[in-house]
Amino acid sequence: MNNIESRQFVLYIFLTALTFFILLTTVVIFIYLSRKKVLEQRLRNKELQLKMQKEILKAVVDAQEQERLRIARDLHDDISSKLNAVSMNVHILKRKNLVENVREEIADSTLEACHLLIDSARQITHNLIPPSIENGGLDVVIKEVCDNISEAEMTKIRYENEKGQSFFRDFSLEQQLHLFRIMQELITNSTRHGKATEIELSFTLSGASKMMTYCDNGAGMEKEGVSPGKGIGMKNILFRSDMLNAVPYYEIKKKGFHFTLKFNENEQQN
């Protein structure tokens, strides 16, 4: 009887130890697989983040290259052609047998070409770094751009900013320039690609929260055209938003485009 009880006791101990071992092994395997899955997910996220950073950096480089090409085209089309006209007029004026009224007519034409040259050079430099941002502030520049586009093109822009320049008071000059470029990119997309006739741009302040809202009534864009992974324009916007430490949000519709930019409370002067 004692032998049977001893065997049962040993068997009980063995089964208990086996059960505990199986449970412990199961827990260890579960923890290992879970941790492995978490690490793999972190690695994938890191790879996606690095890929996104590379794509954004490439987009910025491409945008800079496009900007250089645009400047070169402006210099060639506006400056060079007018300089050629001035040069030709000067050569004609050097002729001694010119009739006086013809000489005066060519001189007036040359003077007019010089004025156009000055205007073209001013416009090119204004597109590079608007002087009003440093002198009068971003609010003044935005009003000028909206008014000029509304007068010169078929697109009407309504700009609202109750706080005026005080809204941008805590933004550095560099941050104001980033915000200006974002606005430029959005308006370009609306007028050239979306064929919008109406644009609304507003800056609102609610407590300590600042937000920019932009929308148009254009043809809209395919989602692939404005996704973070594609489109130089949108990549440039997202890159500049990151430089502002702001959170961008965009909504793609079949008709129209909606974009908001929420500024973090600690974005100023970073």
C-alpha positions, 0 to 999 in steps of 0.5 A: 500500500505504501509503495502504491501511494509513493508511486502515485505521489511521484506521478503527481509530482511529475505531472505537476512539474510537467504541467508547470514546465509546459505552461512556462514554455508556452509563456516564454514562447508567447513573450518571445514571439510577441516581442519579436513581432513588436521589434519587427513592427518597429523595424518596419516603421523605422524603414518606412520613416527613413524611406519617407525622409529620403522621398521628402529630401528628394522632393525638396531637391527636385523642387529646388531644381525646378525653382532654378529652372524657373529662375533661369527661364524667367531670366531668359524670357524676361531679362535677356529679351529686354536686354537684347532690345536695349542693346539693339536700340543703343547700336541704332542710336550710335548711327549719325544719320538718324533723323531726330524724331526717329532718335527720340522714338528709339530713346523712348523705346529704350527707356521703356525697356529699361523700366520693364527690366527693372520691373522684371528683376523686381518680380524675380527677386520678389518671388525668391524672397518677398521683401515685405516679409522682413519689412511689413510681415507675412500678413502684408505679403499674403494680402498682396499675393491674394489681391494680385492673383484676384486682379490678374487671373480668373481666380478670386481669393478670399483672405481672412485673418482677424489678428493680422500680423500679430498672428505671426508675431511669434514666428521667426522670419524663416518660419514665415517664409516656410508658411509663405512657400506652403501658401504659394504651392497650394495656390499654384496647385489650385490655379494651374492643376485644379483650375479653381475659380475661388479660393479661401485662405484663413488663419484662426486663433482659438485659445493657444491653438493656431490653425491655417485653413485652405480650400478651393472649388477646383476640379479636385485631385486624385488621391495618388496625386497628393499622397505623402509618397507622391507629388513633388508639390505635396512633398514640399508642403509636408516637408515645410510643415515638418520644419514648422513643427505643424500638423498638416491634414488634407481632404481630397474630393472630386470637386475641390481641395481642403487643407489645414495646418495646425501649429503646435503651441511650442512651434514658435522660434524653434 
